Amino acid sequence: MTIAVIGATGKLGNALMSYKDTMACPIRFDQADLFKEWFDKNKNVDTVWHVARACRPTGIRRDFDTFKLEQNAIMKLLRTRAKDCNFVYASTKVVYGITEQEVTPLPAHHVAEYFVDDGTGIVNCPSWKDHSEVNTNGLGKEHLIYAITKLACEKHVIEKCKNYKIIRIWDII
């Protein structure tokens, strides 16, 4: 098994890179046209761990531009052979309408364990969180954009990938 980690430079990406047989996919969202070439050159990749997200480090973190950037990138990625790999996509608790009012801090190495188990479909991290109903009512503008971005990406993964897992993550410390 050879695993491509998209978003390898973040906190979770760094934890995932400690696993055997991982390699960083250096393509950023604004370079999404390069995904095809990268996957064509790395034919040994049979698993994709997608943990990247589009947001700014300061100021308005998410807006329509970050939504478009992330959507464009996931659609271009899923036009490559990545869609035929085991595909694990990192989503968020925010799709349930949960933000700072419910914080469950998890170490990145603990969250990473959800990427290597045999689960499929949509799972919560931590698994003992029993939320399952999407609810974006009451979210502020940036959280709403984040939730809609993740839900749209989830939909693309579900529609395009044969073997996928979507992990809705609470809070990484």
N, C-alpha and C positions, 0 to 999 in steps of 0.2 A: 504494500500500500504506500502510495506517495501522496502527500497532502499539501495542497496549495492553501496558504493562509492569506486571505485578502484583508488587509488591515493589521498587518503584523507588527506595526510600530506602536500601537496603543497598548494600554494596560492589559487587556484580555489577549490581544495578539501576541504580546511578549510571553505571556503564560503558555499560550498554545504552541509557540515556537520551541518550547522546551521538550515537546514530545518528539519521539523518534520519527524519522521519515517525513518531517515537515520542511517545507520551503516557502519562503516569502514570495508572494506575487507582488512585484513592485509597482504595478499599475495603479495609478490614482484615478479617482472618478473623472477628473478633467482630462484624462488620457484614455478614456474608455475605448476609443477606436483601436487601441493596442492590445486589448484582451485577446482577440482572435490570434494575432501573431504570437503572443506569449504562450497560449495554450497549444498552438500548432507546434511550437518548439519544445514544449514540455509534455510530450505524449504519454509519459509515464505517470502523470497525475491522474489519479482515479477518485480523489476526494477533494472537495472544496469546503473550507471553513471560512465563511464570509462574516467578518466582524467589523468591517468598516462602516462609517456613517459620515454624512455630510453635515458639518456644523462649524460655526466660527468659534474660535477660542474666547473672543470678547465681543461686547456689544450685542446686537441682535443675533443670536446663535442660529436660529432657523427661520427661514422665510420661504417664499415661493421659489426663489432662485436655488436654495439648497434642496428643496423638493425636486425641482426639475433636474438638477445635477445628479442626484441619487437615482431617480427614476431612469434617466437616460443611461446611466452606467449599468444598472442591473439589467435593463433590457438588452444592451449590447453584450454584456457578459453572458446572458442566457441565449444568445444567438451563436455562441461558440460551443465547443464540445463540453464545456463546463456543465451544461444542462444534463449531460449523460453520466456525470460523476455522482458519487454520493455527495449530496449537497446539504450543508448545515448552515443555516442562516440565523444570525443573532438579531432578535427583535427586542421588545421592551414591554415592561409592565404598564407603560403609559397607554397602551391600546385598551386597557381595562378602565381607563380614566383615573389611574392611580399615579400620583406624583409624590410630593414631599410628605403628604399626610400618612403614608405607610412606607416606612423605610426598613428594609431588611438587608443590612450590609453583608456582602459575601466576598471572601477573598478571591482574587482572580484565579488562583489555582483550583479553588473549589468549583467555580463556574466552568473552568476548562474541562473538568471531568464529565460534564454533560455532553461535550462534543465527542467523547470517545465511547460512550455507552451505545447500546444497540437500539435505543429508542427511535421511533419514527413519528411523523406527524407533528402536531403542535404540542410542546411540553412547556411547563413552567419551571423556572429555576429561581428559587428552590421548588422542588416537586411537591412539597407539602402545602404550597399555596394553591388553593382550590379554585381560584378564579378561572372562568372560562367565557364569560359574556363580555364581548367588546362593548365599550361604553365611552364615548368621547364627550358626552354632555358635561358641561361645567369646566372643561379644560380651557386654560388661557390660550392666547393665540399661538405662542411658540410651542407649547405642549401639544396643541391640536395639530399643528403642522407636523411635528415629530411623529405623532400617532398615525396620522394619515399617510405620511411617508412610509413608515414601517408596514402598515397594513397593505398599501399598494405593492410594496416589494414582496411581502408575503404572498400576495395573490399571484404575482409573476412566478415566484418559485413553485407554488402549488400547480400552476397551469403548465409550466415548462419542464419541470424536473420529474424524472421517473422515481427517484429515490431521494427523499428529502426529510429533513427535520428542521423545524423552526423552534428556536428556544426563546421564550419570552422571559427576559432576565430582569430581576428586581434591581439591586444596587451592588455595584462592584466597588470594593475598597482596595 
